[in-house]
Amino acid sequence: MNDLLLELQERDAVGKKIAGLRKDNYIPSVVYGGRQEPILTQSPIVETTKLVKAAGKHTPVKLIIDGKKKLAIIKNIDIDPVHHIIRHVAFHAIKQNDIITANVPIVLKGEGESLAEKSGLVILQANEQIEVKAKPADLPEAIELSIVDLATDEDKLTVADIKLPSGVEFADIDQDMELAIASVYEPSALQAANDAAGGDEDADVEDVETTGDETVESEPEK
């Protein structure tokens, strides 16, 4: 886990005053979780944008509020649909022993090196993330899966091919281990499938506001 750090200031600006805060290049935020009341916060736009881009919604971050450190995950990011800048961030405070459930990216390694690609076949990724659970220190930034051994259009990679790091488990105890992650196709077969579908393409949709996909299970206090 990277040591991602952001210093937050408590803020008084609410309602219409938020616009002035943003004009001063600050992003409003809130920190909630645990038994404490939510804390209204703010931070410089440059530092906040860098942190959000690096952490996403699956990597724990360290927050400093009035000199006190808190561990948190980004629960919600509100993005301006016109200017594409962050308007608000919600942080969920967690503890080192909390079990976090999060969607972690699956990264395919070895692009261009497989026998399948060298023979003119195409490898497509069917699922780009997988839900896992772990303590903050064990939560991986991504799960890597090699495609080097894929050779024919009958080959594929499934969830069963994923080797989870120590301390990490699949979130779903009934996880479908045969769920395809990446499959090999003949280019002609892909073209035929596109033609059969009428060549429809999904319209681009701007993600105005993302929703949280992490849950936290706190261990009983001893």
ZIMO-V286382 format. One record per pair of residues at least 24 apart in sequence whose C-alpha atoms are under 10 Angstrom apart, sorted by the first residue. I is the first residue (numbers start at 0). J is the second residue. Records with the same first field share a line. If there is no record, write none. Layout:
BEGIN
I=J, J
END
This chain:
BEGIN
0=54, 58, 59, 60, 135, 136, 137, 138, 139, 140
1=53, 54, 58, 59, 60, 61, 136, 139, 140
2=54, 58, 59, 60, 61
3=49, 50, 51, 53, 54, 58, 59, 60, 61, 62, 70
4=46, 47, 50, 59, 60, 61, 62, 63, 68, 69, 70
5=42, 43, 46, 47, 49, 50, 51, 60, 61, 62, 63, 64, 68
6=40, 41, 42, 43, 46, 47, 61, 62, 63, 64, 65, 66, 67, 68
7=39, 40, 41, 42, 43, 47, 62, 63, 64, 65, 66
8=38, 39, 40, 41, 42, 43, 63, 64, 65, 66
9=38, 39, 40, 41, 42, 64, 65
10=38, 39, 40, 41, 42
11=39, 40, 41
12=39, 40, 41
13=39
17=86, 87
18=86
21=85, 86, 87
25=85, 86, 87
26=84, 85, 86, 87, 88
27=85, 86, 87, 88, 89
28=75, 76, 77, 86, 87, 88, 89, 90
29=75, 87, 88, 89, 90, 91
30=62, 64, 69, 71, 72, 73, 74, 88, 89, 90, 91, 92
31=71, 74, 89, 90, 91, 92, 93
32=71, 90, 91, 92, 93, 94, 215
33=91, 92, 93, 94, 217
35=92
37=89, 90, 91, 92
38=64, 90
39=89
40=64, 88, 89, 90
41=87, 88
44=84, 85, 86
47=85, 87, 88
48=84, 85, 88
51=76, 85, 88
53=140
54=140
55=103, 140
56=90, 101, 102, 103, 209, 210, 211, 212, 213
57=99, 100, 101, 102, 103, 104, 135, 138, 139, 140, 141, 211, 212, 213
58=101, 103, 135, 136, 138, 139, 140, 141
59=90, 91, 92, 93, 95, 99, 134, 135, 136, 138, 140
60=90, 91, 92, 93, 135
61=92
62=90, 92
69=93, 94
70=94, 95, 135
71=95, 135
72=99, 101, 135, 211, 213, 214, 215
73=210, 211, 212, 213
74=209, 210, 211, 212, 213, 214
75=208, 209, 210, 211, 212, 213
76=207, 208, 209, 210, 211
77=206, 207, 208, 209, 210
78=205, 206, 207, 208, 209
79=205, 206, 207, 208
80=205, 206, 207, 208
81=205, 207
83=205, 206, 207
85=207, 208
86=208
87=208
89=211
91=211, 213, 214, 215
92=215
93=134, 135, 215, 216, 217
94=134, 135, 215, 216, 217, 218
95=134, 135, 136, 137, 217, 218
96=133, 134, 135, 136, 216, 217, 218, 219, 220
97=132, 133, 134, 135, 136, 214, 215, 216, 217, 218, 219
98=132, 133, 134, 135, 137, 138, 167, 214, 215, 216, 217, 218
99=131, 132, 133, 134, 135, 137, 138, 167, 170, 213, 214, 215, 216, 217
100=130, 131, 132, 133, 134, 135, 138, 167, 168, 169, 170, 171, 212, 213, 214, 215, 216
101=128, 129, 130, 131, 132, 133, 138, 139, 169, 170, 211, 212, 213, 214, 215
102=127, 128, 129, 130, 131, 132, 140, 141, 170, 212, 213
103=127, 128, 129, 130, 131, 132, 138, 139, 140, 141, 142
104=128, 129, 130, 139, 140, 141, 142, 143
105=129, 140, 141, 142, 143, 144, 161, 180
106=141, 142, 143, 144, 145
107=142, 143, 144, 145, 146, 147, 180, 181
108=143, 144, 145, 146, 147
109=144, 145, 146, 147, 148
110=145, 146, 147
111=146, 147
112=145, 146, 147, 148, 149
113=145, 146, 147, 148, 149, 150, 151
114=146, 147, 148, 149, 150, 151
115=146, 147, 148, 149, 150, 151, 152, 154, 183, 184, 185
116=146, 147, 149, 150, 151, 183, 184
117=150
118=150, 151
119=184, 185, 186
120=149, 150, 151, 152, 183, 184, 185, 186, 187
121=151, 152, 182, 183, 184, 185, 186, 187, 189
122=146, 149, 150, 152, 154, 155, 181, 182, 183, 184, 185, 186
123=155, 180, 181, 182, 183, 184
124=155, 156, 179, 180, 181, 182, 183
125=156, 157, 178, 179, 180, 181, 182
126=157, 158, 178, 179, 180, 181
127=180, 181
128=180
129=158, 161, 169, 170, 171, 174, 180
130=168, 169, 170, 171, 174, 212, 213
131=163, 167, 168, 169, 170, 171, 213
132=166, 167, 168, 169, 170, 171, 213, 214, 215, 216
133=164, 165, 166, 167, 168, 169, 170, 215, 216
134=166, 167, 215, 216, 217
136=166
137=164, 165, 166, 167
138=164, 165, 166, 167, 168
139=163, 164, 166, 167
144=180, 181
146=181, 182, 183
149=181, 182, 183
150=183
151=182, 183, 184, 185
152=182, 183, 184, 185
153=182, 183, 184, 185
154=181, 182, 183, 184
155=179, 180, 181, 182, 183, 184
156=180, 181, 182, 183
157=181, 182
END
